[in-house]
Amino acid sequence: MNDRTDKIRLELEALLQQYDNIDLLSKVSFTISCSKNNKIDIKNDVPGLQFLVGLSLKTKNIQKQTSSVEIVTKVIELLEEYFTILHRRTDNETSFNNNPLSKKMLHEKVEPFSKEIVADFMKIHNLFWQINMEKYEFQHLDMLRGIFCQLNDVFASKMGFTITDVINVGYMIHESCLMAQSRHILHMITKQKIIIPRQDEDKEPVTIKLNLDFNNAMDFYVFDINHIAKQLSMTTQKTTSILKHVSCMFGEQNPKYQTPLDDNLFLYKPVIRISDDKYFYPQPNALVFYLNRVFSHLLEKEKKSQTRNWEKYNKAKKRYLEERIVQYMARLFPRECIINNATYSYKGKEYETDVLVAFDNKLLIFEAKSGIVSESAKRGGIKSMERDMKNLISSATTQAKRVRSYVMETQNPTFTNQTGQNLTINEDIKHRIKFYLINVTLESLSGITANLKRLDSFGLFDGEYPWSVNLFSLDIITEILDYPSIFIHYIENRIASQKQSLFFSLDEDTLFSVYLKMGMLQHSDQEINLILVVPDWSEMFDDYYLKHKKKPRIQKEEFVLQLVAFLEKTRDLGYTETTSIILDVHNHDAEIMSKHIQTTLKKAKKKNRVCDFSIISDEPSVGITFMASKDKEKLFEQLITYCTAKKYQAKRNRWVGISKDITDKENDFTQVIFLDGEWIYDAELEKMSETLPKIKTDFL
């Protein structure tokens, strides 16, 4: 990689040759687990441990001297330096100076990455995927049960144990290690007479300074096979069979393993066999979180022979992916609007589409891809990467476009699935339909799919980009957002920002956290048409899922959210056009609008007459009118007439009208109308608009 990283690696290998590896790895693992605020730095600590384990597996571990506190500290410092250099190199190769997440704006022309830079980015993505698979434990467990447990009979007949057995062993080891660590930490706290202050839930975690005593660290990570069998009421024979299939021994690593980007045996066999009855777990949660890799590795022979079992595995992945998409969409959309595995006839051929959601004047076309990124692509092979991106993303976009063409070119297009469910697009709304091409992958493609425009050098797209999202990010997004209209607005923002390449992000969750914080994926400074790089706010999801804090909410002026909620109750055709316009108002401008609304309501009550205000923007070409009156019967007609005239006067293509009956104390609003149509000259409207006051206030 470079001279300094090579020197660090050689120094680490020398220390591993000098000191007992089990002892040293145990102490490093325990030190990491007791890091600041008991929080592990996934950018350095976890890959550092995995890299160290990978290096240790290159040679056999003979009896050597035990390591001291100074040696453990030195090893951790070397690993931190190594990964700091690695991240700096990554930042430079992706055209970002220093840490990209710490810089807000880069004033440089947006260009696609070269194939070589994308290849390097894929290597780094692979490294981060190893340590942070972008899914929570409950998601990971659901995937294991939904896919691999469907192969229980295959594993039972071929290997003598089921997938469920392996999961149970993994969780038992993980929990036992955590309990042993916790008991030891509590013992150290008691011994050192440390008083833990009361923790306020809303404040930063309390830092406890603890003098580590890790002389018995090996006891946390070395297990006897009989102990495991007894704990799980499992036969010793079955337990032995499981652990032999998921374990490796010192000396079995590829001698050419030199960097964290190389293929690490530990990620496929995350248990180290010391003897026939003793096993070592340097990273206790590895057997849980890398089980999908472990199982895929165990199925390698089936893959090479393309057996029925391999076909069964692929069908289980595809079925799981499609079923979860339907499940997540049903959180937001009525079930009757969703159809999956639907067929349609187009130009004399039968085709199938994975999931469709027909809602309001929108058609969400989901094409699911359960394939994986090949090992050669993960290592930066350009041809392999080009093939994989085509199979996982580009082909899905082509399929979604075919669905769109079918709908637009066919009279009363109809989709049918095997359950007899039909979905027909009525001719009277076809001209108003907006299509969204969505590609959902089972494999995490992280920063690759978050920045599709950067793949233009591969020629995969024709200028139209889908929203490509990992299943587990889709789970989070549909869980967090309250309404289908806000979900549609997020998709619109993602597709638009992708085309502009305004944002650079390492993953979808970061982009989603930015959307929640800012209320959109746009920037108020119109002179910035380059790249906006933002900090990672995605810890809000950890707070919600892991610490059980309040669910994150999109940060918008309260009247905007009230208006969205009002429109969600009525759901008139095209209402999501209105919600998107309202949600597109920047928070600063929404605050001004909120003050105007309050002022207008006070005026209407005081003067006992109709009062209003209007506000416009140039990009997009839209205007908004708010009208307040106590005469509810005339209010609707007045609103339509006035908004039609104001739209013409301001020469805007779209206009939103909002009214409020000031005598109604139960509802936030009375009516909302949406006028949509390109501005054209009209003599009657010209004369009417001359009598109206000019609009002085612009926003955006």
Buried (B, 14 or more C-beta within 10 A) or exposed (E): BEEEBEEBBEBBBEBBBEBBBBBBBBBBBBBBBBEEEEEBBEBBBBBBBBBBBBBBBBBEBEEBEEBEBEBBBBBBEBBBBBBEBBBEBBBEBBBBEEEBBEBEEBEEEBEBBBBEBBBBBBBBBBBBBBBBBBBBBEBBBBBBBBBBBBBBEBBBEBBBBBBBBBBBBBBBBBBBBBEBBEEBBEEBBEEEEEEEEEEEEEEEEEEBEEEBBBEEBBEBBBBEBEBBBEBBEBEEEBBBBBBBBBBBBBEBBEEEBBBBBBBBBBBBBBBBBBEEBBBBBBBBBBBBBBBBBBBBBBBEEBBEEEBEBBEBBBEBBBBBBBBBBBEBBBBBBEEEBBBBBBEBEBEEEEBEBBBBBBBBBBBBBBBBBBBBBBEBBBBBBBEBBBBBBBBBBBBBBBBBBBBBEBBEEBEEBBBBBEEEBEBEBEEEEBEEBBBBBBBBBBBBBBBBBBBBBBBBBBEBBEEEBBBBBBBBBBBBBBBBBBBBBBBBBBBBBBBBBBBBBBBBBBBBBBBBBBBBBBBBBBBEEEEBEBBBBBBEBBEBBEEBBEEEEEEBEBEBBEBBBBBBBBBBEEBEEBBBBBBBBBBBBBBEBBBBBBEBBEEBBEBBEEEEEBBBBBBBBEEEBBBBBBBBBBEBEEBBEBBBEBBBBBBBBBEBBBBBBBBBBBEEEEEBBBBBBBBBEEBEEEEEBEEBBEEBEEBEEEBB
